[in-house]
């Protein structure tokens, strides 16, 4: 063991009071920094699990005509621009190695028509159930009814929207063919049980800037909740994509007209005269053209014999990235790829897609990180002050060591060794205590009492966690505290001369 480490350890034992103060500060700082890292990591993991893997994916794609990236929580019911070339977008995404899964969606606001009174409003998401379930797996919880059946119209009505609808017009929605379940009735509905209006289908009428929407009655197959943030995401009713297109007046997959290349070129022309400038349309002498010649010249538009939901109109495309990918970086790369392919669409990360919720989550995360950094600097200031006072009080000792031949580097190494020993013992104990505390808090499964706390928790359950990266970060933070805190005291100690020792005596 180097002699300066031996002397450093002797000085720690000799000055137990100040060593204990510095050690306690290091212990508390390391404990809180480890706990803070655990809370931040738990929040990030929870948000990834509940928001990214439960609602919108890592990256969202919208039309270039879409003005705002806040596509899910756009206020005032502003329509989301339609996407009619999903197959082209899908082809681009399939060729990107970091893309894991893709899900096209319809998203807009609709009116809930009510024969008994004024209409209500809700957000709706249109999707193919198999694609949706494969993409999000278990993001929904079934409260009543059944999951959708392929090939049938359906809507999954959220409990939050059911409550809002009841409060607004007294209607209580249940799955098709089911009776009212007392266990799921609101307290006020139970008191008014005889007067509530029970319905097992809902009439949606979409509205968009083109005013081409229609009203459509859809059977409710189930009543659901979201695993987390249900007060927010529970405002979205999930319905089959073909019914969604019918309600919004979009082209459905069953109505997709397939044209040959010649007719596609004509329909895409901005000059209407082009439609009549070809010999295929105007014939000089019809008597010279028989039926077989006509059929070989002009192909009649035909309807696709088999419905492929990818043929119709969507509004958004959700993208799930492979583990370890950064959504912001990949969103820029996806936008560039879409632009290069001429898809007329752009991509943005999930926190922009959900607007204020993503911003609030990022602010909470930044606040937590700022709190950890605040502790970092407070610990440095207190340790610097304590060690500087200790250096001045030991002027006689340091001056005598300089008088008998101790070099400046030895004095610096001695002080650094003392701080390093305290950091290793007390700081290491603080990190271990932080690991234990994180594990204890995780075992309690604390439930968030409201949606704001859910953002802090990263979900409905407080699940702090520490990864290997977090532990390495805690060690680096502790090392930085040690190095930064010892710089000024070392300069103070190096300024002490043998003459200072004599004068003080």
DAURQUI-V765997 format. One record per backbone hydrogen bond with DSSP energy under -1.0 kcal/mol. CO is the residue of the C=O (numbers start at 1). NH is the residue of the N-H. E is the energy in kcal/mol with one decimal. If there is no record, write none. Layout:
co nh e
CO NH E
CO NH E
This chain:
co nh e
2 6 -1.6
3 7 -2.6
4 8 -2.2
5 9 -2.7
6 10 -2.1
7 11 -2.5
8 12 -2.0
9 13 -1.9
10 14 -2.0
11 15 -2.4
15 19 -2.2
16 20 -2.4
17 21 -2.0
18 22 -2.5
19 23 -2.6
20 24 -2.7
21 25 -2.1
22 26 -2.4
23 27 -2.5
24 28 -2.8
25 29 -2.8
26 30 -2.6
27 31 -2.5
28 32 -2.8
29 33 -2.5
30 34 -2.3
31 35 -2.5
32 36 -3.0
33 37 -2.4
34 38 -2.0
35 39 -2.4
36 40 -2.5
37 41 -2.5
38 42 -2.4
38 465 -1.9
39 43 -2.4
40 44 -2.6
41 45 -2.7
42 46 -2.6
43 47 -2.8
44 48 -2.3
45 49 -2.2
46 50 -3.1
47 51 -2.4
47 52 -1.6
48 53 -2.4
51 55 -1.7
51 56 -2.0
52 57 -2.1
58 350 -2.0
59 319 -3.0
60 348 -2.0
61 317 -1.8
62 346 -2.5
63 66 -1.6
69 71 -2.3
75 78 -1.3
83 314 -2.8
85 89 -1.6
86 90 -3.2
87 91 -1.9
88 92 -1.6
89 93 -2.4
90 94 -2.5
93 96 -1.6
96 99 -1.3
98 322 -2.2
101 320 -2.9
103 318 -3.5
105 315 -2.9
105 316 -2.5
106 126 -2.7
108 124 -2.9
109 207 -1.0
110 122 -2.1
111 205 -2.0
112 120 -2.2
120 112 -2.8
122 110 -2.8
123 237 -2.6
124 108 -1.7
125 239 -2.8
126 106 -2.4
128 132 -2.8
129 133 -2.9
130 134 -2.4
131 135 -1.7
132 136 -2.6
133 137 -2.3
139 227 -2.1
141 225 -2.0
144 223 -2.1
149 152 -1.7
154 240 -1.8
155 221 -1.7
155 222 -1.1
156 238 -1.6
157 224 -1.8
158 162 -2.2
159 163 -2.4
160 164 -2.1
161 165 -2.7
162 166 -2.2
163 167 -2.6
164 168 -1.7
165 169 -2.8
166 170 -1.9
170 197 -1.6
172 199 -2.2
175 178 -2.3
181 184 -1.3
186 190 -2.3
187 191 -1.6
190 193 -1.2
192 195 -1.5
197 172 -3.4
199 174 -2.7
200 220 -2.3
202 218 -2.8
203 113 -2.3
204 216 -2.6
205 111 -2.8
208 211 -1.8
214 206 -1.0
216 204 -2.4
218 202 -2.5
220 176 -3.4
221 146 -3.0
222 157 -2.4
223 143 -3.1
223 144 -1.7
224 159 -2.3
225 141 -3.0
229 233 -3.0
230 234 -1.7
232 235 -1.2
233 236 -1.8
235 123 -1.6
237 125 -2.8
238 156 -3.6
239 127 -2.3
240 244 -2.1
241 245 -2.4
242 246 -1.9
243 247 -2.4
244 248 -2.1
245 250 -2.4
247 206 -1.1
247 214 -1.3
251 313 -1.9
256 304 -1.2
258 302 -1.2
260 264 -2.2
261 265 -1.9
262 266 -1.7
263 267 -2.7
264 268 -1.6
271 274 -1.6
272 275 -1.4
273 276 -1.5
274 277 -1.1
278 281 -1.6
278 282 -1.5
285 288 -1.9
286 289 -1.5
290 294 -2.0
291 295 -2.2
292 296 -1.4
294 298 -2.4
302 258 -2.2
308 311 -2.7
309 312 -1.0
314 83 -4.3
316 105 -3.1
317 61 -2.6
318 103 -2.7
319 58 -1.3
319 59 -2.1
320 100 -2.9
320 101 -1.8
322 325 -1.6
326 330 -2.5
327 331 -2.3
328 332 -1.5
329 333 -1.6
330 334 -2.7
331 335 -2.4
332 336 -2.0
333 337 -2.1
334 338 -2.6
335 339 -2.4
336 340 -2.3
337 341 -1.6
338 343 -2.4
339 342 -1.0
344 64 -2.6
346 62 -2.3
348 60 -2.7
349 352 -1.1
349 353 -1.3
350 354 -1.6
352 355 -1.1
353 72 -2.2
354 357 -1.5
355 359 -2.0
356 360 -2.7
357 361 -2.3
358 362 -2.2
359 363 -2.1
360 364 -2.4
361 365 -2.3
362 366 -2.5
363 367 -2.4
364 368 -2.3
365 369 -2.4
366 370 -2.6
367 371 -2.2
368 372 -2.1
369 373 -2.3
370 374 -2.2
371 375 -2.1
372 376 -1.9
373 377 -2.2
374 378 -2.5
375 379 -2.5
376 380 -1.6
377 381 -2.5
378 382 -2.3
379 383 -2.4
380 384 -2.8
381 385 -2.2
382 386 -2.3
383 387 -2.9
384 388 -2.3
385 389 -2.1
386 390 -2.1
387 391 -2.2
388 392 -2.1
389 393 -2.2
390 394 -1.0
392 395 -1.4
394 398 -2.8
395 399 -3.1
396 400 -2.3
397 401 -2.0
398 402 -2.2
399 403 -2.0
400 404 -1.7
401 406 -2.8
402 405 -1.1
407 411 -1.7
408 412 -2.4
409 413 -2.5
410 414 -2.4
411 415 -2.2
412 416 -2.5
413 417 -2.6
414 418 -2.1
415 419 -2.3
416 420 -2.6
417 421 -2.5
418 422 -2.2
419 423 -2.7
420 424 -2.7
421 425 -2.5
422 426 -2.3
425 429 -1.7
426 430 -2.2
427 431 -2.2
428 432 -2.3
429 433 -2.7
430 434 -2.3
431 435 -2.3
432 436 -2.2
433 437 -2.6
434 438 -2.5
435 439 -2.1
436 440 -2.3
437 441 -2.8
438 442 -2.2
439 443 -1.7
446 462 -3.2
450 454 -1.6
451 455 -1.4
452 456 -1.2
453 457 -2.8
454 458 -2.0
454 459 -1.8
460 448 -2.6
467 471 -2.0
468 472 -2.4
469 473 -2.5
470 474 -2.3
471 475 -2.1
472 476 -2.5
473 477 -2.7
474 478 -2.3
475 479 -2.4
476 480 -2.6
477 481 -2.3
478 482 -2.2
479 483 -2.7
480 484 -2.9
481 485 -2.4
482 486 -1.3
486 490 -1.9
487 491 -1.8
488 492 -2.2
489 493 -2.6
490 494 -2.8
491 495 -1.0
493 496 -1.4
497 501 -1.5
498 502 -1.9
499 503 -2.8
500 504 -2.2
501 505 -1.7
